[in-house]
Amino acid sequence: MPVPVLPLDSYGVSAEQQAVLDRAVDKLAGTCMKAKGYTWPARLERLGEARSANERRYGVTDPEAVRVYGYQLAPPPGVTPGQLAEEARLEKKRKTLMTDEVTEAYTGRAGTTKGTSRTGGCRGEALKQLGLPPQGDALDAVDLAQQQGWQRTEADSRAKAANARWSACMKKAGHPYANPHAAAGDPAWWTKGAGDMAARNKTKAREIATAVADVECKQQVDYVAVWQSVETTYQNKIITANEKELGEVRQMWRDALRKAALVLR
């Protein structure tokens, strides 16, 4: 099933564009760190294609993926389990290089504290050079619009009716959940290391059966189409009412991408 596309998507950045910004931040912050006498361990090269933020906006939808992974995130196409294991090993090694002293220089705060940063460290300086707000700042107009649109969608009678139809379908299949997010968020799927191998295998089998039924029920009740239609309507209304503020955020991202392209030349 295609990844949903919504009106507010055009006011932010795609996963690929975010990757470009990340590379520019890394380069700028790396220069700053070097000037301070530190080296920030470079992030690993991403495996496969970047994932859209909307991929699971309405829960799992890929009938093939859920038969293998249940509610767990499937690896990108073409990426093997061995590559994922190697990536995890390298990332663990990378984190051992992030000492408190190095982390404080990079972020502006000690690595294990919750204190706020006055400068944002080298990362904050890099973001500033791209015209982007420091990480952790207040939500911008697009973030707030996304939240508002989602809240209105959840409260809409059409979306509630789709939840009810999906829930009835799931109950008939032996999986009583009120909505897709309740099914995906069942703690049983996310508890690691509990019980013996037989118990874990039984839980995994139940997770896969639930996820398969989840996708099938979504298809039967046209769940994604209903929710996408309702949310699209609300997002368009929000865009009309907040055109100036949203346009300013979109321009910020465009300017940042232009600057990032120059940094990465």
N, C-alpha and C positions, 0 to 999 in steps of 0.2 A: 504494500500500500504506500502511495507517495507520502512524503513528509508534508504535513499541513503548512500552508503559507497564509499568513495573516497580514492585514493592512499595516500594523505597527512595525512589522519586520523591516520595512524600508526606512525606518527612522533610526535603526541601530546599525550594527555591523554583522555580517555573516561569520560563520566559523572560520572560513578561509581568511577573511579580512582581519579577524581578531588574531589569527596566527601571524599575520604580517605585522600588526601592532606589537605583538609579543616579541617578535624578533628585533624590532627597532628598539623597544625598551631594553632588551637584553644587551644590545650593542652599546647604547648610551650609558646604561648603568654599569656595564663592564669597564668602560673608559673611566668613569667616576671612581669605581672601586680600585682600579689600578693606581689612580692618583693618590688614593689613601693607603696604598700598600697592601691591598687585599685582592684576592681572586674569588669571585662568586662562581660556583660550579655551574657550568652551562646546562640548560635544560636539555633533556634527551630529544632526539629527532622523533617527531610523531610517527607512530605506525599507522599506515592507512590514511584514509580521508578523514578530515575533520567532521565531527558530528553536528548536525543542526540542533539548536536548542529546542526546536519543536518536535524532535523525533518521537518523544514520548509524552507529548503535551496532553494527550488523551489516553495515556496508558499504553500497554503493549499492543501492537497491531500486526507484527510480522508472524504469520502462521508457521513459517519454517524455523525461525529463530527460537520461538518458545518451545518447540518440540525438543530442542537440545538444551537450551539455557534457562527455560522457565522465565522467571522475572529478572534474572541476572542480565547484565548488559553483554550482548554478543560482541565478539571482536570485530573490527572493521573487515570488510570483504578482503580476502587474500592474506590476512594475517593469521599465522599459525599459533597454536597453544605454546609451542616452544619459543616463538618470538616474544609472546607475552610474558613468559616466565623469565626470559633473559632481560626484558625491559624492567620487570619488577626487581630483579637482582641489581641492575645498574642504578635504578632509582634509589634503592636502599643504600647503595654505596655512595651515591651522590649526596644523600642527606647526612651521611657521617661527616662530610666536609663542611656542613653548615654549622660551624661552632657558634656559640652565643656572640662572640666578638665579631665574627664575620657577618652574622645575621643582623646585628645591631647597625653595622655600617651600611648594610644593604637596605634595611627597612626603616632605620631610625629609632628602633627600639630593641631592647634585649630579646633574644630569641625565645626565652621561656616566660616572659612577663606579658601582662595584658595592658601595660601602660600605653598611652597614645603617643604618637610621634609629633614633634614640632616641625620637623623638616621633611619627614618621609624618607630620609636617607637617600642613597643613590637611586633607588627605584622611584622615589617621589620626585627627585630632580629630573629623571628621565621622562616621567609622565608629564611634568610641567613643560618640558621642552617640546613635547608633542601637543601641548594644549589640552591635556586630559586631567581630570580631577584626581587627587590622591585616592588610592584604593581605600575603601571603607568610608568614604564621604557619604553624605546624605543621598538618597535616591534622586535621580534626575527626573525630568518630566516624562520621559519615555517609560522608565521603570514604574513610575506612579500610574501612568496610563495603562500599562500592562496589568498591574494589580487591580485597578478599578474595573477594567474590562473583564477580567477573570471573575471577580466578585459578582458583577452583574450577571455574568453568564451562569454561574452556579445558582443564583437566586431565580433565574428565569424558569417559567413553568415548562417550557419546551425541553430545556436541559434536564429538569427534574423528572419529566416524563420519560426521557431517554434513560435516565438512571434506573427508574422503576422497571422499565421493560427489560433492561440488561440484567437487573437483579433477579427478576422473575425467571429469566432464562437460566441464569447461573444456579438458582435454587433448584430448578428442575433437573439440572445436571449434577446436583449433589454438592454445590459449593455456595453456601449462603453468605453473600457479601452485599452490603448496601450499595456500593459503587466501585468502579475499577481501582480507584486509589486505595480503598480499604483492602482490596484483594492483593494488590501489588505491595502494600505496606505491611502485610501480615508478618509479625515478628518471627514467626516460625521459619520464614525464608532467609532471614538475615542473622540468625543466631549461629555463630561459628563455633565449631569444636565441641558442641554439646552432644552427649550421648555416644554410644559406640557406632561403629561403621554401619551396622545393619540399620540402626535407628536413623542415621543420617541419610542413608540410601532411600529409606522409606519416606522420609520427609521430602527428599529431592523428587522422588516419583510423584508425590502428592502436589508439590509445587508445579511440576511440569503439567500434570493433568489439569490443575486449576488454571494455569496460564493458557493452555490450549483452549479450554472451555471459554475463558475470558475473550480471546480473540474471536472465536466462533460466534459467541453471543453478540459481540460488537457488530459483526458482519450481519447477523440476523436482524438486529434492530436498527441498523444504519446509524450506529452510535456516533462515529467520528463525523459523518456528514452533518448530523444535527448540531452537534456541539460546535463544529467549525462555522457553520452558518450563523448560529446565534452569536458566537463571539465576534465574528466578522462584523455583524450589524452593530454591536456595541462599540467595537473599536473605531468604526467609521464615524459614529456619533461623537466619540471622545476626541477624535482627530479634528473634526469640524469645530468643536468647542474650544480646543486648545492649540489651534494651528500655529500661532506665533511661538509659544514655548517649545512645542515639539520640533518646529522647524529650526530653532536655534540649536537644539541638541543634535539634529541631523547634520547641520552645518559643522558642528564641533567635530563629529566623527569624520566628515569629509576632509576637513582641514588636517586632522590628525593623520589620516591615511596619506594625504599628499606629503606631509612632513616625513612620515615614516618611509615613503618611497625614496626621498632624498637621502635619508640616513643610511638606507640599505644599498645605495648605488655603489 
